[in-house]
Amino acid sequence: MPKISVIIPVYNVEKYLAECLDSVLAQTFSDIEIICVDDGSTDKSLKILRQYAARDKRIKIITQKNSGVVVARNRAISVAKSEYIYPLDSDDMIVPNCLEKLYNKITNSKYRVVMSCAQTFGRFSLVFPQPGLNKLQMYGVHENCVISALFYKSDFEKFGGYCTDFNGYGGDDMDYWLNYIDNNMPIIRLPDILFLYRIKQDNERVWRNYDPAEQIRRYNYKEKKLMERHPKMIFWTRFYKFLHNKFCRFFFRIQNNTIKIFKIPVWKLKQ
């Protein structure tokens, strides 16, 4: 039985899919299965998957009609054989020792989720901003987390998987991580940059299809749905916004210059 199941939803990513798969196959930790769900691709993605599967028996392919990334991830994890799950989007990559470091940490600690720092690549390169793993920042920011982290399949089943209410909206991964915060379950982010997040050109980004009014509507939908599913978030979100209003930041800067969280945006804080 493999120790880690890598989950990769695939939809019309022929341009980037090979890079993603190559990065997984190059892992120093090899006791894995790679479950790829082709979500009704209309380009050459499925052909590429079959070529890779013919070369490496660890790659398993599931095909389905286009149902969205949330359904694809849930379906793949439902058939995963490993105790640990690592989701990965099909246009992103991981460094060669990513799974080895995450596995060593989760199997030798109390943590239920082990994340890593991330670096963007593609249109521009920088350290990907992610909130601190505490209630103030996870509930207050709650958008800036990557989906790729190692966690127990048993926890995923306990939480009911990724919520399909977010299918097509995004936010399914943040909703999932907040389950751990709700239940005070220990999670950690390693200081190593092990995950590479692709920033696509403007003409490739999904959000280009939405006018400003639709973008606001979609954001408000996600906020409302997250608060419905995680009631504790309501207090912490309001508290976070209060701490970061102009008056409060100015006041605390005068009173105590050591309180950094009141002085600068959270995404600029050192993790």
C-alpha angles and dihedrals in degrees: 000000000000118000097220131032113207110206119206122177110201129201124157097326101132089135094061108018097094092054090052095049093044090055091054094046090050093061118130086219103070104171093099144112120219114212113193120187115200103209098203097296116191096196130062095288095109091048090053091049092052092049091053093043090054089057100042123035092202089075114089123186128211119184126200139160113269104289104147136265096279093057090045093052094046092050093050094048091048090064097036113124099201131093090227129055129204116184118203130180114232096240096050132077141210129216118250098260096041099107093039093056095044092047094049090052099046094046093049100044145047094254119123094196128032117194132174138213115268139218124206122224138175114050091022139351128231141124105285111244113240128171124246112267097250133103096258095054101032093049093035100046100017096156102074104075128106119231095227110097136120117254142156117274088216090062091049090054091046091055094045096248126268113340112250090208086082095051107131092009104070120228095099091115094048090049088053095049091050089063087070092049091048090054098039091240114164118254130169140194116215116222091233120102100233102147127066116205116201118225107203128209115271093254090058099049119106093221091065087078093063127078118221093265092053092047090054091047092051092047092050091049091054092046092050093046093048091051091048091053096039109035092177087067092070095070095040094047091052091045091050092050090048092053091050101048115114097252095049093048091048093047096050092044088060095041099044125004091191094069096092097174089068094048106051138025114277094240090064094054119107109254 
